[in-house]
Amino acid sequence: MSTAVANVTSRLGEILVADGAVTEEALEQALMAQRDCKRFLGSILIDFGFATKESIGRALERQLGIEFVDLAATGIDEGAFAALPEKLIRRHRAVPFQLANDVLSVAMADSSDLYALDEMRLSTPYRIRTYVATEGDVEQAIIDRLSEQTSANLAIAELELETEEAEEPSTEDLELLIEDSPIVRLLESIVGAAVDARASDIHLEPQPGGMRVRYRVDGMLYDAMVVPRALQAALISRVKVLGGMDIAERRRPQDGHISIKRHNTGYDLRVSTVRTIEGEKAVIRIIEADTLIVSLESLGLSEEQLELVQAIARKPHGIVLVTGPTGSGKTTLLYSILTAISSPTDNIITIEDPVECHIENINQIQVNPKAGVTFAEGLRCILRQDPNVIMVGEIRDLDTAEIAIRSAMTGHLVFSTVHTNDAPGAITRLVDMGVEPFLVSSSLLAVVATRLVRLRCPTCARLNRPLPADNGHVQLAREGGCPECKGVGYKGRTGIFEIMVASDEIRRLALGNGAAHEIRNVAIKEGMVTMVEAGAEKVRQGKTTEQEVARVFDGA
C-alpha cells in the first residue's frame, strides 16, 4: 500500500476515534489487520463490526471534502453506467451511477486517484463529479451491474450475429430463438434492472430504430435501453411464453402473468401486449405484495382523514367508493382498509380483475370472462356465500353497479372503485350509468378520491439544508437532485385524498339528480378538504413541491 494511502487511512482513523465512532482498541486491531491486506481501513472496520457504513461515510466526507454516497441505497442509472468503458470501471473501481445535466457522477473507494480521474475525463464527453463510497459497496456494485449489463450486451451481440431482420419471423423460428440463452439473459437483465430501480412498469415499445425499453419509477417514465429492431419479435415472444400467452397470435391483444424471485423477494408480473404499427408492444406491471398491503397510517392521510376513513370502515352496511385515474393508489387504499377491518368474526370476499395481492384471511375471486365469471356474475355468487364485507374491484357497467348497491342496501358493507376526477363526480357517474338516483341516495356512505404525488428526496433535503417555505412555496431542495434520487429531486410517493361523506343534504341532491358542482359546493361547506387543499398542505409540510402537485392535477 502506498504512503499516500497509509496517511489517508491514518487520518480516517483519527476522525473516527474523535467522533466516538470507534474505540482506539478497535482501530488498532483494524490497522493490524490492514497490514496483511491491501484493503481500505473503512472496509475492514465495517467487516469487523467495529463501525457502521454511515459513520464511515460521515468520516470520509470530513476527511476528503468529497460527498459520500451509499450506493446500495441510491441505485445506479443504466445510462450513467454505460457512459464509462467497462475496462475503466474495473481498473479504477469507479461506479458511474447518475447522469444529469451533462454531469456524470462517479463513486470511488479511492477518490484521491488523480490518474484515474484524468483517464475517465478523457474517455467521456461528460464532466466528471466524484463521490466517495465504501470499498464493499463499490465492489458489489461492479459485480452486480457489470454482470447484468454484460449479460444484456452479450445477449444482444450474440442474437444480432444469429438473427437476420425480418418483419414477420415465422412461429417456428421464434420458438427456436426464444429458448436460446441470449434472449433469456436479455429479458432477465431488463426485468432485474427494473426491479432494482423500484420500477412499477416496464414498457417494451417497438420504434422504427429499435425497441425502446422504458421503466416507470414513481409515476414517471425513464429510458433504459434500446433493443435492436431485429430482436424485438423474439423478446416479445419470450415474454409471451413466460406469461402463458400464444406466440402465434400477434394481432390480438393478450394478457399474461409471470412469477419471479429477485434477491429472495417474490414478484408478480402482469403482462399486456397490443399490436402497434411498428410491431407488438408489451407492458409488464411489477407487483411486490408488500408494497400493496400497507397500514392506513402510512398512506398519507391526515389525522382527520384517517379517523374519518376508520369510522366509515366500521359501518355495518352501505357502499364506499374510491375514485381516481389508473395508477392513483385506489387498490392500495382498498387493500389497506380490508386488512385493517379483517377479523375472525367477519367473512370478507373480493371480486377483482386481476387479484393483485393475496391477503391473509380474505377470500379473493379472480374475474374470468371465459369461464363466465364477470364482476356482475361473481358478485351474484358472493351474495350466496354469506358475506359481511364485499369488495368489487371496479364498477364498469350498470349490472355490476346495481348489484353492488342493492347488496349495500341489504346489510352488507361494500367497497368498490369508479373512474372519476373527484369525489362528488362519483354520484353523477353512477346516475349516468343508469343507476336510479334513489338507489344511490339510499346506499352511499362516502366517496374517497385519491392521487399520488412524489415525495421530496430526503437526502437532497439533508445535504442542502431545508429551503424556506414562505407562503407555502417549497422548491426542490437541491438543484439537479442528488445521487440518492438519481438527479430527479424526488424519491417515493405519498397519497393525497378527498373524502366526501354522504350527509343528508348530499343524499337529497343525489336523489334530485343534482349536478356534480352542486354536490361539491355542499361537501366543501360541510368541511370536505379538497385534493388541491390536501396537496397544498403536503407542500406546506415540505413533503412535496408546488410543481409536483401542479403536475398531478394538470394531468388529471
C-alpha positions in Angstrom: 0.0 0.0 0.0 1.3 3.4 -0.9 2.4 6.0 1.6 -0.3 8.4 0.5 -3.0 5.8 1.2 -1.4 5.0 4.6 -1.6 8.6 5.6 -5.2 8.9 4.4 -6.2 5.8 6.4 -4.4 7.1 9.5 -6.4 10.4 9.3 -9.6 8.5 8.8 -8.9 6.5 12.0 -8.3 9.7 14.0 -11.5 11.2 12.8 -13.5 8.1 13.7 -12.0 8.0 17.2 -12.6 11.7 17.7 -16.2 11.2 16.7 -16.6 8.3 19.1 -17.5 6.1 16.1 -14.8 3.5 17.0 -12.6 2.9 20.1 -8.9 3.2 20.0 -8.6 -0.6 20.6 -10.8 -1.4 17.6 -8.9 1.0 15.4 -5.6 -0.7 16.5 -7.0 -4.1 15.6 -8.2 -2.9 12.2 -4.8 -1.3 11.5 -3.0 -4.5 12.3 -5.3 -6.4 10.0 -4.7 -3.8 7.3 -1.0 -4.6 7.3 -1.8 -8.1 5.9 -4.1 -7.0 3.1 -4.4 -4.2 0.6 -7.8 -3.0 1.7 -9.2 0.3 2.9 -9.4 0.9 6.6 -13.1 1.8 6.5 -14.0 -1.6 4.8 -12.0 -3.5 7.5 -13.8 -1.6 10.3 -17.2 -2.4 8.7 -16.4 -6.1 8.1 -15.2 -6.5 11.7 -18.4 -4.8 13.0 -16.4 -2.0 14.6 -18.1 0.8 12.7 -21.3 1.3 10.6 -21.3 2.3 6.9 -23.0 5.6 7.9 -20.2 6.5 10.4 -17.5 5.7 7.8 -19.3 7.7 5.2 -19.5 10.8 7.5 -15.8 10.5 8.4 -14.8 10.1 4.7 -16.7 13.3 3.8 -14.8 15.2 6.5 -11.5 13.7 5.6 -11.6 14.2 1.9 -14.1 17.0 1.5 -16.0 14.9 -1.0 -19.6 13.9 -0.7 -20.3 10.3 0.5 -22.8 8.2 -1.4 -24.5 5.0 -0.2 -24.5 3.0 -3.5 -26.6 0.2 -2.0 -29.4 2.6 -1.2 -29.0 5.0 -4.2 -29.3 2.7 -7.1 -27.5 3.0 -10.4 -28.8 4.6 -13.6 -28.4 2.4 -16.7 -27.5 5.3 -18.9 -24.9 6.6 -16.5 -23.2 3.2 -16.0 -22.9 2.8 -19.8 -21.1 6.2 -20.1 -17.8 4.8 -18.9 -15.9 1.9 -20.6 -16.0 -1.3 -18.7 -12.2 -1.5 -18.6 -12.0 1.8 -16.7 -14.8 0.8 -14.3 -12.9 -2.4 -13.4 -9.4 -0.8 -13.4 -10.2 2.1 -11.2 -13.1 0.6 -9.2 -15.2 3.5 -10.3 -19.0 3.3 -10.4 -20.8 5.8 -12.6 -24.3 6.0 -11.1 -26.0 9.1 -12.3 -26.1 11.3 -15.4 -27.8 14.6 -15.2 -27.2 18.0 -16.9 -24.1 16.6 -18.7 -22.5 15.7 -15.4 -21.5 12.1 -14.8 -21.5 11.2 -11.1 -18.9 8.6 -10.2 -18.4 6.8 -6.9 -14.9 5.6 -6.0 -13.4 4.0 -2.9 -10.2 5.9 -3.6 -11.4 9.3 -5.0 -7.8 10.7 -4.5 -6.5 8.8 -7.5 -5.8 11.7 -9.9 -4.6 9.5 -12.7 -8.0 7.6 -12.6 -9.8 10.9 -12.8 -7.8 12.1 -15.8 -8.3 8.9 -17.6 -12.1 9.0 -17.0 -12.3 12.6 -18.2 -10.6 11.7 -21.5 -12.9 8.7 -22.1 -16.3 10.5 -21.9 -17.7 13.8 -23.1 -19.4 14.5 -19.8 -18.0 16.4 -16.8 -17.0 14.1 -14.0 -18.2 14.6 -10.5 -16.7 12.2 -7.9 -18.2 10.8 -4.8 -16.6 8.6 -2.1 -18.2 5.3 -1.3 -17.2 2.3 0.8 -15.0 -0.3 -0.8 -17.6 -3.0 -0.3 -20.3 -1.0 -2.0 -18.1 -0.2 -5.0 -17.1 -3.8 -5.4 -20.6 -5.2 -5.0 -22.0 -2.6 -7.5 -19.4 -3.5 -10.1 -20.1 -7.2 -9.7 -23.9 -6.7 -9.9 -24.0 -4.1 -12.7 -21.3 -5.5 -14.9 -22.7 -9.0 -14.8 -26.1 -7.6 -15.5 -25.1 -5.2 -18.2 -22.6 -7.5 -19.8 -25.3 -10.2 -19.9 -27.6 -7.8 -21.7 -24.9 -6.6 -24.1 -23.6 -10.0 -24.8 -27.1 -11.3 -25.4 -27.8 -8.6 -27.9 -24.5 -9.1 -29.7 -25.0 -12.9 -29.9 -28.5 -12.5 -31.2 -27.5 -10.0 -33.8 -25.0 -12.4 -35.1 -27.6 -15.2 -35.3 -30.6 -13.2 -36.5 -31.4 -11.5 -39.8 -34.0 -8.8 -39.6 -37.5 -9.9 -40.7 -40.7 -8.1 -40.4 -42.7 -11.2 -39.5 -40.5 -14.1 -38.5 -42.2 -17.5 -38.6 -43.6 -19.0 -35.4 -41.1 -21.9 -35.8 -38.1 -19.5 -36.0 -39.3 -17.7 -32.9 -39.8 -20.9 -30.9 -36.2 -21.8 -31.6 -34.8 -18.3 -30.9 -36.7 -17.6 -27.6 -35.3 -20.7 -25.9 -31.7 -19.7 -26.7 -29.8 -18.4 -23.6 -29.0 -15.0 -25.1 -32.7 -13.9 -25.3 -33.3 -15.5 -21.9 -30.4 -13.4 -20.4 -31.6 -10.3 -22.2 -35.1 -10.4 -20.7 -33.7 -11.4 -17.2 -31.4 -8.3 -17.3 -34.2 -6.0 -18.3 -36.6 -7.2 -15.6 -33.8 -7.4 -13.0 -32.7 -3.8 -13.6 -36.3 -2.7 -13.4 -36.9 -4.3 -10.1 -33.7 -2.9 -8.7 -34.7 0.6 -9.9 -38.1 0.3 -8.0 -40.0 0.5 -11.3 -43.7 -0.2 -11.3 -43.8 -0.9 -15.0 -41.6 -2.0 -17.9 -42.6 -0.7 -21.4 -41.3 -2.6 -24.4 -42.1 -0.2 -27.3 -41.3 -1.0 -31.0 -40.0 2.0 -32.8 -38.5 2.4 -36.3 -35.0 2.5 -34.9 -35.4 -0.4 -32.5 -37.4 -1.4 -29.4 -37.3 1.2 -26.7 -37.2 -0.1 -23.2 -38.5 2.3 -20.5 -39.1 2.0 -16.8 -41.8 3.8 -14.8 -40.4 4.9 -11.5 -42.5 6.9 -9.0 -45.1 7.5 -11.8 -42.6 8.9 -14.4 -41.2 7.0 -17.4 -37.4 6.9 -18.0 -35.4 5.4 -20.9 -33.4 2.3 -20.0 -32.1 0.9 -23.3 -32.8 0.3 -27.0 -33.0 -3.3 -28.3 -32.2 -3.7 -32.0 -35.3 -4.0 -34.2 -34.3 -7.4 -35.5 -34.6 -8.8 -31.9 -37.9 -7.2 -30.9 -40.2 -10.1 -32.1 -38.0 -12.6 -30.2 -38.0 -10.5 -27.0 -41.8 -10.1 -27.0 -42.3 -13.8 -27.8 -40.1 -14.7 -24.8 -42.3 -12.5 -22.6 -45.4 -14.2 -24.0 -44.1 -17.7 -23.5 -43.3 -17.0 -19.8 -46.7 -15.3 -19.4 -48.6 -18.3 -20.8 -49.7 -16.5 -23.9 -50.0 -17.5 -27.5 -46.8 -16.6 -29.5 -48.6 -17.4 -32.8 -51.2 -14.7 -32.1 -49.6 -11.4 -32.9 -52.6 -9.2 -33.8 -55.0 -9.7 -30.9 -54.3 -8.1 -27.5 -53.3 -10.6 -24.9 -52.8 -10.7 -21.1 -50.5 -13.0 -19.1 -48.9 -13.5 -15.7 -45.3 -14.3 -14.6 -44.0 -15.0 -11.1 -40.3 -14.3 -10.4 -37.9 -14.0 -7.4 -35.3 -11.3 -7.1 -33.0 -11.0 -4.1 -35.2 -13.6 -2.2 -38.3 -11.4 -2.8 -41.3 -12.6 -4.8 -42.8 -10.5 -7.6 -45.8 -10.9 -9.8 -45.5 -9.6 -13.3 -48.7 -8.7 -15.2 -48.2 -8.7 -18.9 -50.3 -7.0 -21.5 -49.5 -6.9 -25.3 -51.1 -5.0 -28.1 -50.3 -4.6 -31.8 -49.0 -1.2 -33.0 -47.9 -0.1 -36.5 -44.3 -1.0 -35.7 -45.0 -4.4 -34.1 -46.2 -5.7 -30.8 -45.8 -3.6 -27.7 -45.7 -5.1 -24.2 -46.2 -3.5 -20.8 -45.1 -5.5 -17.7 -46.6 -4.4 -14.4 -44.3 -5.3 -11.5 -46.1 -6.1 -8.2 -44.5 -6.8 -4.9 -47.0 -7.9 -2.3 -45.5 -5.9 0.5 -46.0 -2.6 -1.4 -49.7 -3.1 -1.7 -50.5 -4.2 1.8 -49.6 -1.2 3.9 -51.1 0.3 7.0 -53.7 3.1 6.7 -51.4 5.3 8.8 -48.7 5.1 6.1 -50.8 6.1 3.1 -50.5 9.9 3.6 -54.0 10.6 5.1 -54.1 13.5 7.5 -55.1 12.7 11.1 -58.6 13.9 10.5 -58.9 11.9 7.3 -57.5 8.8 8.9 -60.1 9.0 11.7 -62.8 9.6 9.1 -61.8 6.5 7.0 -61.6 4.3 10.1 -65.1 5.5 11.2 -66.5 4.8 7.7 -64.9 1.3 7.6 -66.7 0.4 10.8 -70.2 1.0 9.4 -72.3 -2.2 9.3 -73.6 -1.7 5.8 -73.6 0.7 2.8 -71.3 1.4 -0.1 -67.9 3.2 -0.1 -66.5 4.2 -3.4 -62.8 5.0 -4.2 -62.2 7.2 -7.3 -59.2 8.3 -9.3 -57.4 7.5 -12.6 -55.4 4.4 -13.3 -52.3 4.3 -11.0 -53.6 6.7 -8.4 -53.5 4.2 -5.5 -57.1 3.0 -5.4 -56.3 -0.7 -5.0 -53.6 0.0 -2.3 -56.2 2.0 -0.3 -58.8 -0.7 -0.6 -56.4 -3.4 0.5 -55.2 -1.3 3.4 -58.9 -0.8 4.5 -59.7 -4.5 4.2 -56.6 -5.5 6.1 -57.4 -3.0 8.9 -61.0 -4.3 9.3 -60.3 -8.0 8.9 -61.3 -10.1 11.9 -62.1 -13.7 12.7 -65.8 -12.9 13.1 -66.3 -11.5 9.6 -66.5 -13.1 6.1 -64.7 -10.7 3.6 -64.9 -11.6 -0.1 -63.5 -9.8 -3.0 -64.0 -10.0 -6.8 -61.1 -8.5 -8.7 -59.5 -8.2 -12.1 -56.8 -9.1 -11.5 -56.2 -10.2 -8.0 -53.0 -8.0 -7.4 -52.1 -9.3 -4.0 -53.1 -12.3 -1.8 -54.4 -11.1 1.6 -54.5 -13.5 4.5 -57.9 -14.3 5.9 -59.7 -12.7 2.9 -61.5 -14.7 0.2 -60.5 -13.4 -3.2 -62.1 -14.2 -6.6 -60.4 -13.6 -9.9 -62.6 -12.3 -12.8 -62.6 -14.9 -15.6 -64.9 -13.9 -18.5 -64.1 -17.1 -20.4 -65.5 -19.1 -17.5 -68.4 -16.8 -17.1 -67.0 -15.1 -14.0 -67.6 -11.4 -14.7 -67.9 -8.7 -12.0 -71.7 -8.9 -12.0 -71.9 -12.7 -12.1 -69.1 -13.0 -9.4 -71.0 -10.6 -7.2 -74.2 -12.6 -7.5 -72.2 -15.7 -6.4 -70.6 -13.8 -3.5 -74.1 -12.9 -2.1 -74.8 -16.6 -1.7 -71.6 -17.0 0.3 -72.9 -15.3 3.5 -70.5 -12.3 3.3 -70.2 -9.4 5.8 -67.9 -7.3 3.6 -67.6 -7.3 -0.1 -65.0 -5.6 -2.3 -65.8 -5.2 -6.1 -62.6 -4.3 -7.9 -64.3 -1.9 -10.3 -67.8 -0.8 -11.2 -67.8 -0.8 -15.0 -71.4 -1.2 -16.0 -75.0 -0.8 -14.9 -75.4 -4.5 -14.0 -72.5 -4.5 -11.6 -73.4 -1.1 -10.1 -77.0 -2.2 -9.3 -76.0 -5.5 -7.7 -73.3 -3.7 -5.6 -75.7 -1.0 -4.5 -78.5 -3.5 -3.7 -76.0 -5.6 -1.7 -75.2 -2.5 0.3 -78.9 -1.9 1.0 -79.4 -5.5 2.2 -77.0 -5.4 5.1 -73.5 -5.7 3.5 -70.6 -3.3 3.6 -69.4 -2.9 0.0 -66.2 -1.3 -1.3 -65.6 -0.5 -4.9 -63.9 1.8 -7.4 -65.1 4.1 -10.2 -63.2 6.3 -12.6 -63.9 10.0 -11.9 -61.7 13.0 -11.3 -63.1 13.9 -7.8 -65.3 12.5 -5.1 -68.6 14.4 -6.0 -68.3 13.2 -9.6 -68.8 9.5 -8.4 -72.5 10.2 -7.8 -73.2 11.6 -11.2 -71.1 8.8 -12.8 -73.4 6.2 -11.3 -76.5 8.0 -12.4 -75.0 8.4 -15.9 -74.5 4.6 -15.9 -78.3 4.3 -15.4 -78.5 3.6 -11.7 -81.7 5.1 -10.2 -80.9 8.2 -8.1 -82.9 6.8 -5.1 -80.6 3.7 -5.0 -77.5 5.9 -4.9 -79.0 8.2 -2.2 -80.1 5.3 0.0 -76.9 3.3 -0.1 -73.9 5.6 -0.4 -71.7 6.1 2.8 -68.8 8.0 1.4 -66.5 8.6 -1.6 -62.7 8.8 -1.4 -60.8 10.4 -4.3 -57.1 9.7 -4.4 -53.9 10.8 -6.2 -50.2 10.0 -5.8 -47.6 12.7 -5.6 -43.8 12.3 -5.5 -42.0 13.0 -2.2 -39.1 15.3 -2.0 -35.9 13.3 -1.8 -34.9 13.1 1.9 -31.2 13.1 1.0 -31.5 16.3 -1.1 -33.1 17.9 1.9 -30.4 16.7 4.3 -27.5 17.6 2.0 -28.9 21.1 1.2 -30.5 22.4 4.4 -34.3 22.9 4.2 -35.3 25.8 2.0 -37.7 28.4 3.4 -41.4 27.6 2.9 -42.6 31.2 2.9 -46.3 31.4 1.9 -46.3 27.7 1.4 -43.8 27.9 -1.5 -41.3 24.9 -1.4 -38.9 24.4 -4.3 -36.7 21.4 -4.9 -34.3 21.0 -2.1 -31.3 20.6 -4.4 -30.9 21.7 -8.0 -30.4 18.7 -10.2 -31.2 16.3 -7.3 -28.6 14.1 -5.7 -27.2 10.5 -6.2 -29.9 9.1 -3.9 -32.7 10.2 -6.2 -30.7 9.9 -9.5 -30.8 13.7 -10.0 -34.6 13.8 -10.0 -35.2 15.6 -6.7 -37.9 13.2 -5.7 -38.0 9.7 -4.2 -41.1 7.7 -3.3 -44.7 8.7 -3.4 -47.5 9.5 -1.0 -51.2 9.9 -1.3 -53.4 12.9 -1.3 -57.1 12.4 -0.6 -60.5 14.0 -0.8 -63.2 12.4 1.4 -66.8 13.2 0.9 -69.2 11.7 3.5 -72.8 11.3 2.3 -74.7 13.7 4.5 -78.5 14.3 4.4 -78.0 17.3 2.1 -75.8 15.4 -0.3 -78.3 12.5 -0.3 -81.0 15.0 -1.1 -79.1 16.3 -4.0 -78.3 12.8 -5.3 -82.0 11.9 -5.1 -82.9 15.0 -7.1 -80.2 14.2 -9.7 -78.2 17.3 -8.7 -75.1 18.4 -10.7 -71.6 17.5 -9.6 -70.7 21.1 -8.9 -73.7 21.5 -6.6 -72.8 18.4 -4.6 -69.2 19.6 -4.4 -70.2 23.0 -3.1 -72.3 21.4 -0.3 -69.5 18.9 0.6 -67.0 21.8 0.9 -69.4 23.8 3.1 -69.7 20.7 5.3 -66.0 20.5 5.8 -64.6 18.4 2.9 -60.9 19.0 2.3 -60.4 19.0 -1.5 -57.5 17.2 -3.1 -55.9 20.5 -4.1 -56.1 21.7 -0.5 -54.6 18.3 0.7 -51.8 18.7 -1.9 -51.1 22.3 -0.7 -50.8 21.0 2.9 -48.2 18.5 1.8 -46.3 21.4 0.2 -46.5 23.4 3.4 -45.2 20.4 5.3 -42.2 20.2 2.9 -43.1 16.7 1.8 -43.6 17.7 -1.9 -43.4 20.7 -4.1 -45.9 23.1 -5.8 -44.5 21.9 -9.2 -45.3 18.3 -8.4 -48.8 19.0 -7.1 -49.5 21.1 -10.2 -48.2 18.3 -12.5 -50.5 15.8 -11.0 -53.6 17.9 -11.3 -52.8 19.4 -14.7 -52.6 15.9 -16.0 -55.8 14.8 -14.3 
